[in-house]
Amino acid sequence: MSTIPPPRRSVISRFTARADLLSADPASEQIVIEVPQPFSNHNGGMLTFGPDGFLYVGLGDGGSSGDPQGNGQNLRTLLGSILRIDVDREDPVLRYAAPPDNPFVTNAPQQGTRGEIWAYGLRNPWRFSFDRATGAL
């Protein structure tokens, strides 16, 4: 019997807390971002809210040896990047918005770049932190 494995993907979801505030209601899931993953390594990393209130998401380049798809240098994909998103606002198409001061927001409509990208060219950003004094990533 042959089975086809499900497609690999990184998913960020939003849930509503149950009345006891001790757990999330699984039926309340809303997928915020879903990113297809071409290989089985370098898929995802840390996510945290920064001191500015925005959600920061580390996504690896999608894996394999030497980033064969060039994702780390491609501003048209979310792979190989740290994203900075506003989960309190929604873009007309997305369940979130790119903050207007993200570095590639102004280029996004004309050049097909992803406005969510805060930093790119990263192999596997599995952990990062913010400077306590300045708030800088």
Rosetta constraint file for C-alpha pairs under 8 A:
AtomPair CA 7 CA 36 HARMONIC 7.39 0.50
AtomPair CA 7 CA 37 HARMONIC 7.68 0.50
AtomPair CA 8 CA 36 HARMONIC 6.05 0.50
AtomPair CA 8 CA 37 HARMONIC 5.06 0.50
AtomPair CA 8 CA 38 HARMONIC 6.91 0.50
AtomPair CA 8 CA 39 HARMONIC 7.45 0.50
AtomPair CA 8 CA 40 HARMONIC 7.29 0.50
AtomPair CA 9 CA 34 HARMONIC 6.59 0.50
AtomPair CA 9 CA 35 HARMONIC 5.36 0.50
AtomPair CA 9 CA 36 HARMONIC 4.27 0.50
AtomPair CA 9 CA 37 HARMONIC 4.79 0.50
AtomPair CA 9 CA 43 HARMONIC 7.87 0.50
AtomPair CA 10 CA 33 HARMONIC 7.96 0.50
AtomPair CA 10 CA 34 HARMONIC 5.72 0.50
AtomPair CA 10 CA 35 HARMONIC 5.13 0.50
AtomPair CA 10 CA 36 HARMONIC 6.50 0.50
AtomPair CA 10 CA 37 HARMONIC 6.82 0.50
AtomPair CA 10 CA 43 HARMONIC 6.84 0.50
AtomPair CA 10 CA 44 HARMONIC 6.60 0.50
AtomPair CA 11 CA 31 HARMONIC 6.97 0.50
AtomPair CA 11 CA 32 HARMONIC 7.61 0.50
AtomPair CA 11 CA 33 HARMONIC 5.76 0.50
AtomPair CA 11 CA 34 HARMONIC 4.52 0.50
AtomPair CA 11 CA 35 HARMONIC 6.49 0.50
AtomPair CA 12 CA 31 HARMONIC 6.10 0.50
AtomPair CA 12 CA 32 HARMONIC 5.59 0.50
AtomPair CA 12 CA 33 HARMONIC 5.21 0.50
AtomPair CA 12 CA 34 HARMONIC 6.53 0.50
AtomPair CA 13 CA 29 HARMONIC 6.20 0.50
AtomPair CA 13 CA 30 HARMONIC 5.45 0.50
AtomPair CA 13 CA 31 HARMONIC 4.26 0.50
AtomPair CA 13 CA 32 HARMONIC 5.17 0.50
AtomPair CA 13 CA 33 HARMONIC 7.02 0.50
AtomPair CA 14 CA 28 HARMONIC 7.85 0.50
AtomPair CA 14 CA 29 HARMONIC 5.67 0.50
AtomPair CA 14 CA 30 HARMONIC 5.14 0.50
AtomPair CA 14 CA 31 HARMONIC 6.32 0.50
AtomPair CA 14 CA 32 HARMONIC 6.58 0.50
AtomPair CA 15 CA 24 HARMONIC 5.94 0.50
AtomPair CA 15 CA 25 HARMONIC 6.49 0.50
AtomPair CA 15 CA 26 HARMONIC 7.02 0.50
AtomPair CA 15 CA 28 HARMONIC 5.35 0.50
AtomPair CA 15 CA 29 HARMONIC 4.83 0.50
AtomPair CA 15 CA 30 HARMONIC 6.51 0.50
AtomPair CA 16 CA 24 HARMONIC 5.66 0.50
AtomPair CA 16 CA 25 HARMONIC 5.82 0.50
AtomPair CA 16 CA 28 HARMONIC 5.74 0.50
AtomPair CA 16 CA 29 HARMONIC 7.46 0.50
AtomPair CA 17 CA 21 HARMONIC 5.47 0.50
AtomPair CA 17 CA 22 HARMONIC 7.31 0.50
AtomPair CA 17 CA 23 HARMONIC 5.83 0.50
AtomPair CA 17 CA 24 HARMONIC 4.29 0.50
AtomPair CA 17 CA 25 HARMONIC 5.86 0.50
AtomPair CA 18 CA 22 HARMONIC 6.92 0.50
AtomPair CA 18 CA 23 HARMONIC 5.82 0.50
AtomPair CA 18 CA 24 HARMONIC 5.40 0.50
AtomPair CA 18 CA 25 HARMONIC 5.46 0.50
AtomPair CA 24 CA 28 HARMONIC 7.95 0.50
AtomPair CA 25 CA 29 HARMONIC 7.58 0.50
AtomPair CA 31 CA 95 HARMONIC 7.92 0.50
AtomPair CA 32 CA 94 HARMONIC 7.65 0.50
AtomPair CA 32 CA 95 HARMONIC 5.33 0.50
AtomPair CA 32 CA 96 HARMONIC 6.84 0.50
AtomPair CA 33 CA 95 HARMONIC 7.58 0.50
AtomPair CA 35 CA 78 HARMONIC 7.48 0.50
AtomPair CA 37 CA 43 HARMONIC 6.41 0.50
AtomPair CA 37 CA 62 HARMONIC 5.43 0.50
AtomPair CA 38 CA 62 HARMONIC 5.63 0.50
AtomPair CA 38 CA 63 HARMONIC 7.15 0.50
AtomPair CA 39 CA 43 HARMONIC 7.75 0.50
AtomPair CA 39 CA 62 HARMONIC 5.67 0.50
AtomPair CA 39 CA 63 HARMONIC 5.16 0.50
AtomPair CA 39 CA 64 HARMONIC 6.00 0.50
AtomPair CA 40 CA 62 HARMONIC 7.50 0.50
AtomPair CA 40 CA 63 HARMONIC 6.45 0.50
AtomPair CA 40 CA 64 HARMONIC 7.57 0.50
AtomPair CA 41 CA 62 HARMONIC 6.50 0.50
AtomPair CA 41 CA 63 HARMONIC 4.69 0.50
AtomPair CA 41 CA 64 HARMONIC 6.67 0.50
AtomPair CA 42 CA 59 HARMONIC 7.54 0.50
AtomPair CA 42 CA 60 HARMONIC 4.52 0.50
AtomPair CA 42 CA 61 HARMONIC 5.98 0.50
AtomPair CA 42 CA 62 HARMONIC 5.26 0.50
AtomPair CA 42 CA 63 HARMONIC 4.66 0.50
AtomPair CA 42 CA 64 HARMONIC 7.93 0.50
AtomPair CA 42 CA 123 HARMONIC 7.18 0.50
AtomPair CA 42 CA 124 HARMONIC 5.33 0.50
AtomPair CA 43 CA 59 HARMONIC 6.00 0.50
AtomPair CA 43 CA 60 HARMONIC 4.87 0.50
AtomPair CA 43 CA 61 HARMONIC 6.84 0.50
AtomPair CA 43 CA 62 HARMONIC 5.18 0.50
AtomPair CA 43 CA 63 HARMONIC 6.71 0.50
AtomPair CA 43 CA 124 HARMONIC 7.56 0.50
AtomPair CA 44 CA 58 HARMONIC 6.06 0.50
AtomPair CA 44 CA 59 HARMONIC 4.41 0.50
AtomPair CA 44 CA 60 HARMONIC 5.37 0.50
AtomPair CA 44 CA 124 HARMONIC 7.46 0.50
AtomPair CA 44 CA 125 HARMONIC 7.63 0.50
AtomPair CA 44 CA 126 HARMONIC 6.63 0.50
AtomPair CA 45 CA 57 HARMONIC 7.12 0.50
AtomPair CA 45 CA 58 HARMONIC 4.77 0.50
AtomPair CA 45 CA 59 HARMONIC 5.69 0.50
AtomPair CA 45 CA 60 HARMONIC 6.97 0.50
AtomPair CA 45 CA 124 HARMONIC 7.26 0.50
AtomPair CA 45 CA 125 HARMONIC 5.84 0.50
AtomPair CA 45 CA 126 HARMONIC 3.72 0.50
AtomPair CA 45 CA 127 HARMONIC 6.32 0.50
AtomPair CA 46 CA 57 HARMONIC 6.10 0.50
AtomPair CA 46 CA 58 HARMONIC 5.34 0.50
AtomPair CA 46 CA 125 HARMONIC 7.40 0.50
AtomPair CA 46 CA 126 HARMONIC 5.25 0.50
AtomPair CA 46 CA 127 HARMONIC 5.28 0.50
AtomPair CA 46 CA 128 HARMONIC 7.20 0.50
AtomPair CA 47 CA 55 HARMONIC 6.98 0.50
AtomPair CA 47 CA 56 HARMONIC 5.44 0.50
AtomPair CA 47 CA 57 HARMONIC 4.41 0.50
AtomPair CA 47 CA 58 HARMONIC 6.20 0.50
AtomPair CA 48 CA 55 HARMONIC 5.74 0.50
AtomPair CA 48 CA 56 HARMONIC 5.44 0.50
AtomPair CA 48 CA 57 HARMONIC 6.85 0.50
AtomPair CA 49 CA 53 HARMONIC 5.76 0.50
AtomPair CA 49 CA 54 HARMONIC 5.44 0.50
AtomPair CA 49 CA 55 HARMONIC 4.37 0.50
AtomPair CA 49 CA 56 HARMONIC 5.94 0.50
AtomPair CA 50 CA 54 HARMONIC 5.63 0.50
AtomPair CA 50 CA 55 HARMONIC 6.29 0.50
AtomPair CA 50 CA 56 HARMONIC 6.61 0.50
AtomPair CA 50 CA 130 HARMONIC 7.30 0.50
AtomPair CA 50 CA 135 HARMONIC 7.82 0.50
AtomPair CA 51 CA 130 HARMONIC 7.89 0.50
AtomPair CA 51 CA 135 HARMONIC 6.08 0.50
AtomPair CA 52 CA 135 HARMONIC 7.93 0.50
AtomPair CA 53 CA 86 HARMONIC 7.88 0.50
AtomPair CA 54 CA 84 HARMONIC 6.27 0.50
AtomPair CA 54 CA 85 HARMONIC 5.63 0.50
AtomPair CA 54 CA 86 HARMONIC 5.18 0.50
AtomPair CA 54 CA 87 HARMONIC 7.18 0.50
AtomPair CA 55 CA 83 HARMONIC 7.79 0.50
AtomPair CA 55 CA 84 HARMONIC 5.61 0.50
AtomPair CA 55 CA 85 HARMONIC 5.24 0.50
AtomPair CA 55 CA 86 HARMONIC 6.37 0.50
AtomPair CA 55 CA 87 HARMONIC 7.03 0.50
AtomPair CA 56 CA 82 HARMONIC 6.54 0.50
AtomPair CA 56 CA 83 HARMONIC 5.41 0.50
AtomPair CA 56 CA 84 HARMONIC 4.61 0.50
AtomPair CA 56 CA 85 HARMONIC 6.59 0.50
AtomPair CA 57 CA 82 HARMONIC 5.37 0.50
AtomPair CA 57 CA 83 HARMONIC 4.96 0.50
AtomPair CA 57 CA 84 HARMONIC 6.61 0.50
AtomPair CA 58 CA 80 HARMONIC 7.96 0.50
AtomPair CA 58 CA 81 HARMONIC 6.16 0.50
AtomPair CA 58 CA 82 HARMONIC 4.46 0.50
AtomPair CA 58 CA 83 HARMONIC 6.48 0.50
AtomPair CA 58 CA 124 HARMONIC 7.76 0.50
AtomPair CA 58 CA 125 HARMONIC 5.29 0.50
AtomPair CA 58 CA 126 HARMONIC 6.20 0.50
AtomPair CA 58 CA 127 HARMONIC 7.47 0.50
AtomPair CA 59 CA 78 HARMONIC 7.18 0.50
AtomPair CA 59 CA 79 HARMONIC 5.47 0.50
AtomPair CA 59 CA 80 HARMONIC 5.60 0.50
AtomPair CA 59 CA 81 HARMONIC 5.47 0.50
AtomPair CA 59 CA 82 HARMONIC 6.16 0.50
AtomPair CA 59 CA 83 HARMONIC 7.79 0.50
AtomPair CA 59 CA 124 HARMONIC 6.75 0.50
AtomPair CA 59 CA 125 HARMONIC 6.33 0.50
AtomPair CA 59 CA 126 HARMONIC 7.56 0.50
AtomPair CA 60 CA 72 HARMONIC 7.99 0.50
AtomPair CA 60 CA 79 HARMONIC 5.67 0.50
AtomPair CA 60 CA 80 HARMONIC 4.55 0.50
AtomPair CA 60 CA 81 HARMONIC 6.67 0.50
AtomPair CA 60 CA 122 HARMONIC 6.75 0.50
AtomPair CA 60 CA 123 HARMONIC 5.55 0.50
AtomPair CA 60 CA 124 HARMONIC 4.09 0.50
AtomPair CA 60 CA 125 HARMONIC 5.91 0.50
AtomPair CA 60 CA 126 HARMONIC 7.52 0.50
AtomPair CA 61 CA 67 HARMONIC 6.48 0.50
AtomPair CA 61 CA 70 HARMONIC 7.94 0.50
AtomPair CA 61 CA 71 HARMONIC 5.41 0.50
AtomPair CA 61 CA 72 HARMONIC 5.34 0.50
AtomPair CA 61 CA 79 HARMONIC 4.69 0.50
AtomPair CA 61 CA 80 HARMONIC 3.77 0.50
AtomPair CA 61 CA 81 HARMONIC 7.40 0.50
AtomPair CA 61 CA 122 HARMONIC 6.84 0.50
AtomPair CA 61 CA 123 HARMONIC 5.38 0.50
AtomPair CA 61 CA 124 HARMONIC 6.39 0.50
AtomPair CA 62 CA 67 HARMONIC 7.35 0.50
AtomPair CA 62 CA 71 HARMONIC 7.28 0.50
AtomPair CA 62 CA 79 HARMONIC 6.19 0.50
AtomPair CA 62 CA 80 HARMONIC 7.18 0.50
AtomPair CA 63 CA 67 HARMONIC 6.08 0.50
AtomPair CA 64 CA 68 HARMONIC 6.94 0.50
AtomPair CA 67 CA 71 HARMONIC 6.66 0.50
AtomPair CA 67 CA 72 HARMONIC 7.22 0.50
AtomPair CA 67 CA 123 HARMONIC 7.77 0.50
AtomPair CA 70 CA 74 HARMONIC 6.47 0.50
AtomPair CA 71 CA 77 HARMONIC 6.59 0.50
AtomPair CA 71 CA 79 HARMONIC 5.71 0.50
AtomPair CA 71 CA 80 HARMONIC 5.86 0.50
AtomPair CA 71 CA 121 HARMONIC 7.94 0.50
AtomPair CA 72 CA 79 HARMONIC 6.43 0.50
AtomPair CA 72 CA 80 HARMONIC 4.19 0.50
AtomPair CA 72 CA 81 HARMONIC 6.89 0.50
AtomPair CA 72 CA 120 HARMONIC 6.26 0.50
AtomPair CA 72 CA 121 HARMONIC 4.22 0.50
AtomPair CA 72 CA 122 HARMONIC 5.62 0.50
AtomPair CA 72 CA 123 HARMONIC 6.47 0.50
AtomPair CA 73 CA 80 HARMONIC 7.47 0.50
AtomPair CA 73 CA 120 HARMONIC 6.76 0.50
AtomPair CA 73 CA 121 HARMONIC 5.06 0.50
AtomPair CA 74 CA 121 HARMONIC 7.95 0.50
AtomPair CA 75 CA 112 HARMONIC 7.93 0.50
AtomPair CA 75 CA 113 HARMONIC 4.95 0.50
AtomPair CA 75 CA 114 HARMONIC 6.02 0.50
AtomPair CA 75 CA 117 HARMONIC 7.62 0.50
AtomPair CA 75 CA 120 HARMONIC 7.57 0.50
AtomPair CA 76 CA 112 HARMONIC 5.92 0.50
AtomPair CA 76 CA 113 HARMONIC 4.53 0.50
AtomPair CA 76 CA 114 HARMONIC 5.52 0.50
AtomPair CA 77 CA 113 HARMONIC 7.63 0.50
AtomPair CA 77 CA 114 HARMONIC 6.73 0.50
AtomPair CA 78 CA 83 HARMONIC 7.47 0.50
AtomPair CA 78 CA 114 HARMONIC 6.97 0.50
AtomPair CA 78 CA 116 HARMONIC 7.81 0.50
AtomPair CA 78 CA 117 HARMONIC 6.87 0.50
AtomPair CA 80 CA 120 HARMONIC 5.84 0.50
AtomPair CA 80 CA 121 HARMONIC 5.71 0.50
AtomPair CA 80 CA 122 HARMONIC 4.73 0.50
AtomPair CA 80 CA 123 HARMONIC 5.70 0.50
AtomPair CA 80 CA 124 HARMONIC 6.76 0.50
AtomPair CA 80 CA 125 HARMONIC 7.71 0.50
AtomPair CA 81 CA 117 HARMONIC 6.32 0.50
AtomPair CA 81 CA 118 HARMONIC 7.25 0.50
AtomPair CA 81 CA 119 HARMONIC 5.50 0.50
AtomPair CA 81 CA 120 HARMONIC 4.19 0.50
AtomPair CA 81 CA 121 HARMONIC 6.41 0.50
AtomPair CA 81 CA 122 HARMONIC 5.72 0.50
AtomPair CA 81 CA 125 HARMONIC 7.49 0.50
AtomPair CA 82 CA 117 HARMONIC 6.11 0.50
AtomPair CA 82 CA 118 HARMONIC 5.63 0.50
AtomPair CA 82 CA 119 HARMONIC 5.14 0.50
AtomPair CA 82 CA 120 HARMONIC 6.40 0.50
AtomPair CA 82 CA 122 HARMONIC 7.98 0.50
AtomPair CA 82 CA 125 HARMONIC 7.28 0.50
AtomPair CA 83 CA 116 HARMONIC 5.24 0.50
AtomPair CA 83 CA 117 HARMONIC 4.52 0.50
AtomPair CA 83 CA 118 HARMONIC 5.16 0.50
AtomPair CA 83 CA 119 HARMONIC 6.99 0.50
AtomPair CA 84 CA 98 HARMONIC 6.90 0.50
AtomPair CA 84 CA 99 HARMONIC 7.36 0.50
AtomPair CA 84 CA 102 HARMONIC 7.40 0.50
AtomPair CA 84 CA 116 HARMONIC 5.55 0.50
AtomPair CA 84 CA 117 HARMONIC 6.28 0.50
AtomPair CA 84 CA 118 HARMONIC 5.57 0.50
AtomPair CA 85 CA 96 HARMONIC 6.65 0.50
AtomPair CA 85 CA 97 HARMONIC 5.94 0.50
AtomPair CA 85 CA 98 HARMONIC 4.98 0.50
AtomPair CA 85 CA 99 HARMONIC 6.20 0.50
AtomPair CA 85 CA 116 HARMONIC 5.89 0.50
AtomPair CA 86 CA 90 HARMONIC 7.90 0.50
AtomPair CA 86 CA 96 HARMONIC 5.74 0.50
AtomPair CA 86 CA 97 HARMONIC 5.17 0.50
AtomPair CA 86 CA 98 HARMONIC 5.93 0.50
AtomPair CA 86 CA 99 HARMONIC 6.00 0.50
AtomPair CA 87 CA 95 HARMONIC 7.31 0.50
AtomPair CA 87 CA 96 HARMONIC 4.78 0.50
AtomPair CA 87 CA 97 HARMONIC 6.67 0.50
AtomPair CA 88 CA 96 HARMONIC 6.84 0.50
AtomPair CA 88 CA 97 HARMONIC 7.95 0.50
AtomPair CA 89 CA 95 HARMONIC 7.67 0.50
AtomPair CA 89 CA 96 HARMONIC 5.47 0.50
AtomPair CA 89 CA 97 HARMONIC 5.57 0.50
AtomPair CA 90 CA 94 HARMONIC 5.99 0.50
AtomPair CA 90 CA 95 HARMONIC 5.01 0.50
AtomPair CA 90 CA 96 HARMONIC 4.15 0.50
AtomPair CA 90 CA 97 HARMONIC 4.98 0.50
AtomPair CA 91 CA 95 HARMONIC 6.56 0.50
AtomPair CA 91 CA 96 HARMONIC 5.76 0.50
AtomPair CA 91 CA 97 HARMONIC 4.83 0.50
AtomPair CA 91 CA 98 HARMONIC 7.80 0.50
AtomPair CA 97 CA 116 HARMONIC 7.69 0.50
AtomPair CA 98 CA 102 HARMONIC 6.90 0.50
AtomPair CA 98 CA 105 HARMONIC 7.09 0.50
AtomPair CA 98 CA 115 HARMONIC 5.74 0.50
AtomPair CA 98 CA 116 HARMONIC 4.94 0.50
AtomPair CA 99 CA 105 HARMONIC 7.78 0.50
AtomPair CA 99 CA 116 HARMONIC 7.57 0.50
AtomPair CA 100 CA 105 HARMONIC 6.28 0.50
AtomPair CA 101 CA 105 HARMONIC 7.11 0.50
AtomPair CA 102 CA 115 HARMONIC 6.63 0.50
AtomPair CA 102 CA 116 HARMONIC 6.97 0.50
AtomPair CA 102 CA 117 HARMONIC 7.11 0.50
AtomPair CA 102 CA 118 HARMONIC 5.97 0.50
AtomPair CA 103 CA 115 HARMONIC 7.45 0.50
AtomPair CA 103 CA 117 HARMONIC 7.42 0.50
AtomPair CA 103 CA 118 HARMONIC 6.31 0.50
AtomPair CA 104 CA 108 HARMONIC 6.11 0.50
AtomPair CA 104 CA 113 HARMONIC 6.85 0.50
AtomPair CA 104 CA 114 HARMONIC 6.83 0.50
AtomPair CA 104 CA 115 HARMONIC 4.99 0.50
AtomPair CA 104 CA 116 HARMONIC 7.60 0.50
AtomPair CA 104 CA 117 HARMONIC 6.76 0.50
AtomPair CA 104 CA 118 HARMONIC 7.69 0.50
AtomPair CA 105 CA 109 HARMONIC 7.94 0.50
AtomPair CA 105 CA 113 HARMONIC 7.95 0.50
AtomPair CA 105 CA 114 HARMONIC 7.21 0.50
AtomPair CA 105 CA 115 HARMONIC 4.12 0.50
AtomPair CA 105 CA 116 HARMONIC 7.30 0.50
AtomPair CA 106 CA 115 HARMONIC 7.58 0.50
AtomPair CA 107 CA 111 HARMONIC 5.72 0.50
AtomPair CA 107 CA 112 HARMONIC 7.44 0.50
AtomPair CA 107 CA 113 HARMONIC 6.34 0.50
AtomPair CA 107 CA 115 HARMONIC 7.62 0.50
AtomPair CA 108 CA 112 HARMONIC 5.12 0.50
AtomPair CA 108 CA 113 HARMONIC 4.35 0.50
AtomPair CA 108 CA 114 HARMONIC 5.54 0.50
AtomPair CA 108 CA 115 HARMONIC 5.46 0.50
AtomPair CA 109 CA 113 HARMONIC 7.24 0.50
AtomPair CA 128 CA 137 HARMONIC 7.33 0.50
AtomPair CA 129 CA 137 HARMONIC 5.91 0.50
AtomPair CA 130 CA 135 HARMONIC 5.39 0.50
AtomPair CA 130 CA 136 HARMONIC 5.36 0.50
AtomPair CA 130 CA 137 HARMONIC 4.41 0.50
AtomPair CA 131 CA 135 HARMONIC 4.89 0.50
AtomPair CA 131 CA 136 HARMONIC 5.28 0.50
AtomPair CA 131 CA 137 HARMONIC 6.39 0.50
